[in-house]
Amino acid sequence: MEYKKIKGYEIRPGADLRGLDLGGYNLAMANLRGANLAGVYLGGVNLAMADLRGANLENVDLRSACLHGTNLRGANLENASLKRASLKGLFTEGADFRRANLKGANFENATGMEELILTGAIIDDGEGNEYELL
């Protein structure tokens, strides 16, 4: 996929940021509630304490991203890559992680895990074994 750089786009609630390259950006505490980030490259981004409630993050690349304390309640992360992402203290109630790649992701102290949609998500056990959740 070819990505566009962020120049000329607004980071705000409900923003349409599809197809952008935001890799490595510092978006800590950004308010992106209900934003459309489908297919956005967010590798290595800092989204600590950001508000992504109800955001569309389908097919995003969040490899090695920092989402400490980020609010993902009701967000769509279907087919997202969260490999090696740090998700400590994440708020996840009702988030959709169907078919997401969660290998090496750290969910320490995350809340709402019992309400996640994880059908088809890929996880690992830290010892090289991968599992697809049913």
Buried (B, 14 or more C-beta within 10 A) or exposed (E): EEBBEBEEEEBEBEBEBBBBBBBEBEBBEBBBBBBBBBBBBBBBBBBBBBBBBBBBBBBBBBBBBBBBBBBBBBBBBBBBBBBBBBBBBBBBBBBBBBBBBBBBBBBEEBBBEEEBBBBBBBBBEEEEEEEEBE
